[in-house]
Amino acid sequence: DEVLFKISKCNKKLIICGDFNVNILENNSLSIKLLNLFKTYNLSNMFMEPTRITATSATCLDNIFTNIIPISKNIISKLDSDHCGQIIQFENVKKNV
């Protein structure tokens, strides 16, 4: 929270991505807390669909949060992993990202 606060004061474009190990498809206190944290800093999550698929579960653990509006976004599920790849395309983003 402190890092996001400092970064938000710079008024720059921001992309945060990773395996957050929180299934945002579940409506529980941890997922709500994570989504609200990013929402506080005007960062939108790009995917609300499974990004980790196994024989017994489909969860959204991996995500990208940004304040940049994408022109396209896709999930790639045909990888040699139980985690899906994510691709986002932005218009020309200036160097202040």
C-alpha positions in Angstrom: 0.0 0.0 0.0 2.8 2.4 0.9 4.6 1.8 -2.4 1.5 2.3 -4.4 0.8 5.5 -2.5 4.3 6.9 -3.4 4.0 5.8 -7.0 0.5 7.2 -7.4 1.8 10.7 -6.4 4.1 10.7 -9.5 1.0 10.7 -11.7 2.5 8.3 -14.3 1.2 5.4 -16.2 1.6 2.2 -14.3 1.5 -1.6 -15.0 1.8 -4.1 -12.2 1.7 -7.8 -13.1 2.4 -11.1 -11.5 1.1 -14.2 -9.7 -0.6 -12.7 -6.7 -1.7 -16.1 -5.3 -5.1 -14.7 -4.6 -8.0 -16.1 -6.6 -10.0 -13.0 -7.5 -12.8 -15.1 -8.9 -13.7 -16.0 -5.4 -15.7 -13.5 -3.3 -13.7 -13.6 -0.1 -11.9 -11.1 2.2 -8.5 -11.6 0.6 -9.7 -11.1 -3.0 -11.8 -8.1 -2.1 -8.9 -6.6 -0.2 -6.6 -7.0 -3.2 -9.0 -5.6 -5.7 -9.9 -2.7 -3.5 -6.2 -1.9 -2.9 -5.6 -1.5 -6.7 -9.0 0.3 -7.2 -7.9 2.8 -4.6 -5.1 3.9 -6.9 -7.2 3.8 -10.0 -5.6 0.6 -11.3 -7.9 -1.8 -13.1 -7.5 -5.6 -13.3 -7.3 -6.7 -16.9 -8.6 -10.3 -16.5 -11.6 -11.8 -14.6 -11.2 -15.3 -16.0 -9.1 -18.3 -15.1 -5.4 -17.8 -15.6 -4.3 -21.1 -13.8 -6.1 -24.2 -14.9 -5.6 -27.7 -13.5 -7.5 -30.9 -13.6 -9.4 -29.9 -10.5 -9.6 -26.1 -10.5 -9.6 -23.0 -12.6 -8.5 -19.9 -10.7 -7.4 -16.3 -11.5 -4.2 -15.9 -9.7 -2.1 -14.2 -12.3 -3.2 -10.7 -13.3 -2.2 -7.4 -14.7 -3.3 -4.1 -13.0 -2.9 -0.9 -14.8 -4.2 2.7 -15.3 -3.7 2.5 -19.0 -6.6 1.5 -21.3 -5.6 -1.4 -23.5 -6.6 -1.7 -27.1 -6.6 -5.5 -26.9 -6.0 -8.3 -24.3 -5.9 -12.0 -24.5 -5.2 -15.1 -22.4 -3.1 -17.8 -24.0 -3.9 -21.2 -22.5 -1.9 -23.5 -24.7 1.4 -23.2 -22.9 3.5 -26.0 -21.3 2.3 -24.8 -17.8 -0.7 -24.8 -15.6 -0.5 -21.0 -15.7 -1.9 -19.2 -18.8 0.0 -16.4 -20.6 -1.5 -12.9 -20.8 -1.0 -10.4 -23.6 -2.1 -6.8 -23.5 -1.6 -4.3 -26.2 -1.5 -0.6 -25.6 -1.4 2.3 -27.9 1.9 4.2 -28.0 2.8 4.5 -24.3 5.2 7.3 -23.6 8.4 6.7 -21.7 6.9 7.7 -18.4 5.6 4.2 -17.7 
